[in-house]
Amino acid sequence: MDSSERVKTIAISELGHAKLVKISKRCSLPLGRSAEFCIFYVDKLKIDPTNQSEGNPTDAIEALRNDLVGFIRTQEKTKLNPMLENLSMASQKISSVMDNLPSKGDFHFLKDQADWLKKSSESQLKEIRNFQSDLKWIRTTRIDLANNLIRVFRIYLSEREKLNSMLDSKKIKELEEQTIKKMTEFAR
C-alpha cells in the first residue's frame, strides 16, 4: 500500500471473517487485499449484496446457457435439418444413378457387339463390292454380246441380200435356218 493511502478498520461478523480468511488463503492474499478485491468485484458487477437472488452469477450463466441451447436448437430446426434432408435426398439420387450405371461387363459386351458389327459390316461391304464388280462385268459382257449379235445380224442381212439375188426362195429359207442356228450357237 501506498503511504498516502489511509487504512480503515471495519467490523465484520465471525462467519464473514472466516469466509474472508478462507478466500485469502485460497488466493494467497492478505486479509485487507482480499476484502478490497471483494468490494471491487461487487462494485464492478453492480451486484446488490442485500439481494442474494438478483446478483447470482450462476443464474446469469444458466440463463445464458439456456439462451444458447435455444439458439442452437432453432438453428438446427431451420438450417441444419433441411440441409441434412437435402443431403440425404442427393445421396439417394446419386446411389440410384450409380446403381443404374452399366457395369464393366456391360461395356465389354457392348464393345464385343460393336466389334462384331464392324467385322460384319466390313464383310458385307466386301461382298457388295464384289457383287458390283460382277454386275459391271455382266453389263460389259452383255453389251459386247449385243454388239456381236448386231454385227452378226448385219452380216446375215447383207448375205441374205446377196443370196436373194442368186438363189431361189427355197434355198434362202434353208440358209436362213442354218444362219440362225449358227447365230444361236455363237451367242451361247
LOTORDO-967721 format. One record per residue (C-alpha): residue number from 1; residue in one letter; y, z, x. Coordinates in steps of 0.25 Angstrom, whole numbers, plus 5000, padded with zeros to 4 digits. Example, Ala and Ser with C-alpha at 12.3 -4.5 7.8 and 13.67 -1.06 7.14 Angstrom:
pase->1	torpa->a	v->4982	w->5031	u->5049
pase->2	torpa->s	v->4996	w->5029	u->5055
//
This chain:
pase->1	torpa->m	v->5000	w->5000	u->5000
pase->2	torpa->d	v->5014	w->4998	u->5004
pase->3	torpa->s	v->5023	w->5010	u->5007
pase->4	torpa->s	v->5033	w->5004	u->4998
pase->5	torpa->e	v->5023	w->5006	u->4986
pase->6	torpa->r	v->5023	w->5019	u->4979
pase->7	torpa->v	v->5010	w->5025	u->4975
pase->8	torpa->k	v->5008	w->5031	u->4962
pase->9	torpa->t	v->4997	w->5040	u->4957
pase->10	torpa->i	v->4991	w->5038	u->4943
pase->11	torpa->a	v->4981	w->5047	u->4935
pase->12	torpa->i	v->4968	w->5041	u->4930
pase->13	torpa->s	v->4956	w->5047	u->4923
pase->14	torpa->e	v->4943	w->5051	u->4931
pase->15	torpa->l	v->4936	w->5039	u->4925
pase->16	torpa->g	v->4947	w->5029	u->4929
pase->17	torpa->h	v->4947	w->5035	u->4943
pase->18	torpa->a	v->4932	w->5034	u->4944
pase->19	torpa->k	v->4933	w->5019	u->4940
pase->20	torpa->l	v->4944	w->5017	u->4949
pase->21	torpa->v	v->4936	w->5023	u->4961
pase->22	torpa->k	v->4924	w->5014	u->4957
pase->23	torpa->i	v->4933	w->5001	u->4957
pase->24	torpa->s	v->4940	w->5006	u->4970
pase->25	torpa->k	v->4926	w->5007	u->4977
pase->26	torpa->r	v->4921	w->4994	u->4972
pase->27	torpa->c	v->4933	w->4987	u->4977
pase->28	torpa->s	v->4935	w->4995	u->4990
pase->29	torpa->l	v->4949	w->4999	u->4986
pase->30	torpa->p	v->4957	w->5012	u->4986
pase->31	torpa->l	v->4959	w->5018	u->4972
pase->32	torpa->g	v->4974	w->5015	u->4971
pase->33	torpa->r	v->4972	w->5000	u->4975
pase->34	torpa->s	v->4960	w->4999	u->4964
pase->35	torpa->a	v->4970	w->5005	u->4954
pase->36	torpa->e	v->4981	w->4995	u->4957
pase->37	torpa->f	v->4971	w->4983	u->4956
pase->38	torpa->c	v->4966	w->4988	u->4943
pase->39	torpa->i	v->4981	w->4989	u->4938
pase->40	torpa->f	v->4984	w->4975	u->4943
pase->41	torpa->y	v->4971	w->4970	u->4937
pase->42	torpa->v	v->4975	w->4975	u->4923
pase->43	torpa->d	v->4989	w->4970	u->4924
pase->44	torpa->k	v->4985	w->4956	u->4929
pase->45	torpa->l	v->4975	w->4954	u->4918
pase->46	torpa->k	v->4985	w->4960	u->4908
pase->47	torpa->i	v->4974	w->4970	u->4903
pase->48	torpa->d	v->4977	w->4981	u->4893
pase->49	torpa->p	v->4969	w->4993	u->4899
pase->50	torpa->t	v->4971	w->5000	u->4886
pase->51	torpa->n	v->4964	w->4989	u->4878
pase->52	torpa->q	v->4950	w->4988	u->4884
pase->53	torpa->s	v->4945	w->4976	u->4876
pase->54	torpa->e	v->4957	w->4967	u->4878
pase->55	torpa->g	v->4957	w->4966	u->4893
pase->56	torpa->n	v->4942	w->4966	u->4895
pase->57	torpa->p	v->4940	w->4954	u->4905
pase->58	torpa->t	v->4925	w->4954	u->4901
pase->59	torpa->d	v->4929	w->4950	u->4887
pase->60	torpa->a	v->4938	w->4939	u->4892
pase->61	torpa->i	v->4927	w->4934	u->4901
pase->62	torpa->e	v->4917	w->4934	u->4890
pase->63	torpa->a	v->4927	w->4927	u->4881
pase->64	torpa->l	v->4930	w->4916	u->4891
pase->65	torpa->r	v->4915	w->4915	u->4893
pase->66	torpa->n	v->4913	w->4913	u->4878
pase->67	torpa->d	v->4924	w->4902	u->4878
pase->68	torpa->l	v->4918	w->4895	u->4890
pase->69	torpa->v	v->4904	w->4895	u->4883
pase->70	torpa->g	v->4910	w->4890	u->4870
pase->71	torpa->f	v->4917	w->4879	u->4878
pase->72	torpa->i	v->4905	w->4875	u->4885
pase->73	torpa->r	v->4897	w->4874	u->4872
pase->74	torpa->t	v->4908	w->4866	u->4866
pase->75	torpa->q	v->4907	w->4856	u->4877
pase->76	torpa->e	v->4892	w->4856	u->4877
pase->77	torpa->k	v->4893	w->4852	u->4862
pase->78	torpa->t	v->4904	w->4842	u->4863
pase->79	torpa->k	v->4901	w->4835	u->4876
pase->80	torpa->l	v->4888	w->4839	u->4883
pase->81	torpa->n	v->4879	w->4838	u->4871
pase->82	torpa->p	v->4884	w->4824	u->4867
pase->83	torpa->m	v->4883	w->4819	u->4882
pase->84	torpa->l	v->4869	w->4825	u->4883
pase->85	torpa->e	v->4865	w->4817	u->4870
pase->86	torpa->n	v->4871	w->4804	u->4875
pase->87	torpa->l	v->4864	w->4806	u->4888
pase->88	torpa->s	v->4851	w->4809	u->4881
pase->89	torpa->m	v->4852	w->4796	u->4872
pase->90	torpa->a	v->4856	w->4788	u->4884
pase->91	torpa->s	v->4844	w->4793	u->4891
pase->92	torpa->q	v->4835	w->4790	u->4879
pase->93	torpa->k	v->4841	w->4776	u->4879
pase->94	torpa->i	v->4838	w->4774	u->4894
pase->95	torpa->s	v->4824	w->4779	u->4892
pase->96	torpa->s	v->4821	w->4769	u->4881
pase->97	torpa->v	v->4827	w->4758	u->4889
pase->98	torpa->m	v->4819	w->4762	u->4901
pase->99	torpa->d	v->4806	w->4763	u->4892
pase->100	torpa->n	v->4809	w->4748	u->4887
pase->101	torpa->l	v->4811	w->4742	u->4901
pase->102	torpa->p	v->4800	w->4733	u->4906
pase->103	torpa->s	v->4791	w->4739	u->4916
pase->104	torpa->k	v->4787	w->4733	u->4930
pase->105	torpa->g	v->4775	w->4728	u->4924
pase->106	torpa->d	v->4782	w->4721	u->4913
pase->107	torpa->f	v->4791	w->4714	u->4924
pase->108	torpa->h	v->4778	w->4710	u->4931
pase->109	torpa->f	v->4772	w->4704	u->4919
pase->110	torpa->l	v->4785	w->4696	u->4916
pase->111	torpa->k	v->4786	w->4691	u->4930
pase->112	torpa->d	v->4772	w->4686	u->4929
pase->113	torpa->q	v->4775	w->4679	u->4916
pase->114	torpa->a	v->4787	w->4673	u->4922
pase->115	torpa->d	v->4779	w->4668	u->4934
pase->116	torpa->w	v->4768	w->4663	u->4925
pase->117	torpa->l	v->4779	w->4655	u->4916
pase->118	torpa->k	v->4785	w->4650	u->4929
pase->119	torpa->k	v->4772	w->4645	u->4934
pase->120	torpa->s	v->4768	w->4639	u->4920
pase->121	torpa->s	v->4781	w->4632	u->4919
pase->122	torpa->e	v->4780	w->4626	u->4933
pase->123	torpa->s	v->4766	w->4621	u->4930
pase->124	torpa->q	v->4771	w->4615	u->4916
pase->125	torpa->l	v->4783	w->4609	u->4923
pase->126	torpa->k	v->4774	w->4603	u->4933
pase->127	torpa->e	v->4765	w->4597	u->4922
pase->128	torpa->i	v->4777	w->4592	u->4915
pase->129	torpa->r	v->4782	w->4585	u->4928
pase->130	torpa->n	v->4768	w->4579	u->4929
pase->131	torpa->f	v->4768	w->4574	u->4915
pase->132	torpa->q	v->4782	w->4568	u->4917
pase->133	torpa->s	v->4777	w->4561	u->4929
pase->134	torpa->d	v->4765	w->4556	u->4921
pase->135	torpa->l	v->4773	w->4551	u->4910
pase->136	torpa->k	v->4782	w->4544	u->4919
pase->137	torpa->w	v->4770	w->4537	u->4926
pase->138	torpa->i	v->4765	w->4533	u->4912
pase->139	torpa->r	v->4778	w->4527	u->4908
pase->140	torpa->t	v->4779	w->4520	u->4921
pase->141	torpa->t	v->4765	w->4515	u->4919
pase->142	torpa->r	v->4767	w->4511	u->4904
pase->143	torpa->i	v->4780	w->4503	u->4908
pase->144	torpa->d	v->4772	w->4496	u->4919
pase->145	torpa->l	v->4761	w->4493	u->4909
pase->146	torpa->a	v->4770	w->4488	u->4898
pase->147	torpa->n	v->4777	w->4479	u->4909
pase->148	torpa->n	v->4764	w->4474	u->4913
pase->149	torpa->l	v->4760	w->4471	u->4899
pase->150	torpa->i	v->4773	w->4464	u->4896
pase->151	torpa->r	v->4771	w->4455	u->4909
pase->152	torpa->v	v->4756	w->4452	u->4905
pase->153	torpa->f	v->4761	w->4449	u->4891
pase->154	torpa->r	v->4771	w->4439	u->4896
pase->155	torpa->i	v->4761	w->4433	u->4905
pase->156	torpa->y	v->4752	w->4432	u->4893
pase->157	torpa->l	v->4763	w->4425	u->4885
pase->158	torpa->s	v->4766	w->4415	u->4896
pase->159	torpa->e	v->4751	w->4412	u->4898
pase->160	torpa->r	v->4750	w->4410	u->4883
pase->161	torpa->e	v->4761	w->4400	u->4882
pase->162	torpa->k	v->4754	w->4392	u->4893
pase->163	torpa->l	v->4741	w->4393	u->4887
pase->164	torpa->n	v->4746	w->4389	u->4873
pase->165	torpa->s	v->4751	w->4377	u->4879
pase->166	torpa->m	v->4738	w->4374	u->4886
pase->167	torpa->l	v->4727	w->4379	u->4877
pase->168	torpa->d	v->4724	w->4379	u->4863
pase->169	torpa->s	v->4725	w->4391	u->4854
pase->170	torpa->k	v->4711	w->4395	u->4854
pase->171	torpa->k	v->4711	w->4397	u->4869
pase->172	torpa->i	v->4724	w->4404	u->4868
pase->173	torpa->k	v->4718	w->4415	u->4860
pase->174	torpa->e	v->4707	w->4417	u->4870
pase->175	torpa->l	v->4717	w->4418	u->4881
pase->176	torpa->e	v->4726	w->4428	u->4873
pase->177	torpa->e	v->4714	w->4437	u->4871
pase->178	torpa->q	v->4710	w->4436	u->4885
pase->179	torpa->t	v->4724	w->4439	u->4890
pase->180	torpa->i	v->4726	w->4451	u->4880
pase->181	torpa->k	v->4712	w->4456	u->4885
pase->182	torpa->k	v->4717	w->4456	u->4900
pase->183	torpa->m	v->4731	w->4462	u->4896
pase->184	torpa->t	v->4724	w->4474	u->4889
pase->185	torpa->e	v->4715	w->4476	u->4901
pase->186	torpa->f	v->4727	w->4475	u->4911
pase->187	torpa->a	v->4735	w->4485	u->4902
pase->188	torpa->r	v->4723	w->4495	u->4904
//
